């Protein structure tokens, strides 16, 4: 009986350990470099596009400035920066992402630069379902030191439903999604949601500009 009781106690302890491990709060982001740098202005370089959607970089750019500005940072106008880089012999985002940090600081004057890689973008269709998805990785780098200040993954998706009609309903919904999807691009809304959520994440989001409160 003692052996059986001991065995049961071990099982209980193991189960409790697994439960506690599953309930642990994710480790918060290390903001040491960001706090030391305290950037006040950010320039967003047009993203490197790893998706098949040619318009993805510029849709992304239209959705990134607002959440950054709401954190208190000055964001250089993305269209002006894009035009400036093209006028200076850098016609593609891949080339724009190779500009040395000291040149960015000297000719643009930004404290930090945001680099982005777009990994997924657009509608993905399957037999009886479809998913609209955007996924990108963001890295904020100090233009003075080259230190990585902050990085995250921004993602959002929207799946089609079956409309409550089982298999036939799912097929009908998928067809409807393809028709509507061809007429209405959902990626701007998803990109906006993904960036908002990533930048404002309670544990891994971008910190407010430390000077924000004093400037209000």
C-alpha positions, 0 to 999 in steps of 0.5 A: 500500500505504501508503494502504491501511495508513493507511486500515486504521489509521484504521478500527482507531482508530475501532473502538477509540474506539467500544469505549472509549466504550461501556465508559465508566463512567456519571458518578457522581451529584453529592452536593454538596448532600446532603453540605452538608445532611446531613439526618437525618430524611425525611418522605415525601409521598404520591406524585402518581399519573400512572398509572391504578391508584388504589391505587398511591400507598399501595402505594408508601408501604408499600415506601419506608420500609424502604430509607430507614431502612436508610440510617440516616435517621429516616423519619416514619411514612407513615400518620401523615403521610398522616392528619395532612395530611388532617386539616389540609385536604389530602385528596389527594396533589396538594394534599399536594405543595403544602405549603410547605417551611417549613411542613413543617419547622415542623409536622413537623420533617423535615430533608428531604422526599421527593417522588414521581411515579408514572409506570407501575404495574400489569400491561400485557397484549399478545396473547401476553405481559404485563408487570408494571411500576412506575416512579416518580421520586423527589426529596429536597429540603432543607426549610431551603433548598429545594435538591435533594439527590438524585433518581433513577428507581425502576423494576422489571418482570417479563415473562411467558415462553412456557413453552418452547412456541412461539406456543401456549405464549406464548398459554397463558402470557399467558392464565395471567398474566392469570388469575393477575394478576387474583388476585395483585397483583405491584406491591408486590414490584416496588415494593419491588425498584425502591426498594431498587435505586434507593436502593442503586445503587452510583453514583447511590443515596442516601448513608448518613446521615453520623451513622449510624456514630457512632450505632451 
